């Protein structure tokens, strides 16, 4: 039974409940519902008791119950401001009419109760003030009316008991209203305290998380610093040992490093704003731009061994890589060019190719100009050893031998001169490479 009454009371207080209302509005809504229900209950009890005692004038209090029912209905429709206005202003008029029609029964004191209740019902100070003034004005009007107009008592009405019961009932209605208001305030305070405890727990957790984040941040700062130092070491190494430049998509040079200026002989102001073609060897220019166009269209890294031209017109070889620097839309805005010097290797390869061609030429000369006379000498010597040569033919044989020996001497001299000439050229080329280095 107790649980049923508790559930009924909870449902009654939640008439018109809306999650959109804030805590202050919910407290006033529950207080209004409690006061309306308590007023209905006390009016019914009051009417029943005095009707049973033979005083039917108590039925005049039933309009109060009707007004309270209308208040609950308005709350259920979420018309809260209209419900508050009916609770105070319209009910004051109803109570004033009851007090004037049935004087000196204590009904006039309900006006004082409504004046006090307006403090708990309204949110705005102006409405509270108007409700309070209106109630006191009606109460003053009742006193003036009761003083100036003759009062004829009704013998069936127990005025003393009725006044006491009205005062007691009004006090109980106000008490119920205050108790509900106090209960809601206490519950709100408990919720705030619980929220405060949760907030403290959350703050402690956040503090622990903040300490952990601070530790992680310190570690990340250390890692970033290490990586930055490492990256700076790479950049320093590039600026010392690697040729580098930055260009836009049209090939205009935007930035160069010291090694590239040193190897090309150009100053920085002579390269910035110029096209990279200023460094191209003429015979490679078309091939480079063909590769560059394909590279630009696909935004891919390009690599190749290319021959470059210095300011003084001399050439050098590099192993070059062109890297697209992309933006958020995956479109290259700039290009980073990195190159390593490979002139010595290229010249060594060229020297190897020249030596190979020289050896082939030597082999050809030895095969045709030296081996021919040797073969004729060997043939004559075989004829002489086998006795096929007569004495009268010896002079002819000696003449042929002399001719073959002279041919061998000439071929040997030419071969020696050819080898010496090529060695002198190689020594000269090696000296030029050392001078450029």
CORBEL-V941506 format. One record per backbone hydrogen bond with DSSP energy under -1.0 kcal/mol. NH is the residue of the N-H (numbers start at 1). CO is the residue of the C=O. If there is no record, write none. Layout:
# CORBEL-V941506
NH:CO, NH:CO
This chain:
# CORBEL-V941506
5:1, 6:2, 7:3, 8:4, 9:5, 10:6, 11:7, 12:8, 13:9, 14:10, 15:12, 17:14, 21:18, 26:22, 27:23, 28:24, 29:25, 30:26, 31:27, 32:28, 33:29, 34:30, 35:31, 36:32, 37:33, 38:34, 39:35, 40:36, 41:37, 42:38, 43:39, 44:40, 45:41, 46:42, 47:43, 48:44, 49:45, 50:46, 51:47, 52:48, 53:49, 54:51, 55:50, 58:55, 59:56, 60:57, 61:58, 62:59, 64:61, 66:62, 67:63, 68:64, 69:65, 70:66, 71:67, 72:68, 73:69, 74:70, 75:71, 76:72, 77:73, 78:75, 79:74, 83:79, 84:80, 85:81, 86:82, 87:83, 88:84, 89:85, 90:85, 91:86, 92:88, 93:89, 94:90, 95:91, 96:92, 97:93, 98:94, 99:95, 100:96, 101:97, 102:98, 109:106, 110:107, 113:109, 114:110, 115:111, 116:112, 117:113, 118:114, 119:116, 121:117, 122:118, 128:124, 129:125, 130:126, 131:127, 132:128, 133:129, 134:130, 135:131, 136:132, 137:133, 138:134, 139:135, 140:136, 141:137, 142:138, 143:139, 144:140, 145:141, 146:142, 147:143, 148:144, 149:145, 157:154, 159:157, 162:158, 163:159, 164:160, 165:161, 166:162, 167:163, 168:164, 169:165, 170:166, 171:167, 172:168, 173:169, 174:170, 175:171, 176:172, 177:173, 178:174, 179:175, 180:176, 181:177, 182:178, 183:179, 184:180, 185:181, 186:182, 187:183, 188:184, 189:185, 190:186, 191:187, 192:188, 193:189, 194:190, 195:191, 196:192, 197:193, 198:194, 199:195, 200:196, 201:197, 202:198, 203:199, 204:200, 205:201, 206:202, 207:203, 208:204, 209:205, 210:206, 211:207, 212:208, 213:209, 214:210, 215:211, 216:212, 217:213, 218:214, 219:215, 220:216, 221:217, 222:218, 223:219, 224:220, 225:221, 226:222, 227:223, 228:224, 229:225, 230:226, 231:227, 232:228, 233:229, 234:230, 235:231, 236:232, 237:233, 238:234, 239:235, 241:237, 242:238, 243:339, 245:337, 246:255, 247:335, 248:252, 251:248, 253:274, 254:246, 255:246, 257:244, 261:257, 262:258, 263:259, 264:260, 265:261, 271:268, 272:268, 273:253, 274:271, 276:251, 278:275, 279:276, 280:277, 281:307, 284:281, 285:282, 288:284, 289:285, 290:286, 291:287, 292:288, 293:289, 294:290, 295:291, 296:292, 297:293, 298:294, 299:295, 300:295, 302:322, 304:320, 306:318, 308:316, 309:279, 310:314, 311:264, 313:310, 316:308, 318:306, 319:340, 320:304, 321:338, 322:302, 323:336, 325:334, 327:331, 330:327, 333:325, 334:325, 335:247, 336:323, 337:245, 338:321, 339:243, 340:319, 342:317, 346:342, 347:343, 348:344, 349:345, 350:346, 351:347, 352:348, 353:349, 354:350, 355:351, 356:352, 357:353, 358:354, 359:355, 360:356, 361:357, 362:358, 363:359, 364:360, 365:361, 366:362, 367:363, 368:364, 369:365, 371:366, 374:370, 375:371, 376:372, 377:373, 378:374, 379:375, 380:376, 381:377, 382:378, 383:379, 384:380, 385:381, 386:382, 387:384, 388:383, 393:390, 394:391, 397:393, 398:394, 399:395, 400:396, 401:397, 402:398, 403:399, 404:400, 405:401, 406:402, 407:403, 408:404, 409:405, 410:406, 411:407, 412:408, 413:409, 414:410, 415:411, 416:412, 417:413, 418:414, 419:415, 420:416, 421:417, 422:418, 423:419, 424:420, 425:421, 426:422, 427:423, 428:424, 429:425, 430:426, 431:427, 432:428, 433:429, 434:430, 435:431, 436:432, 437:433
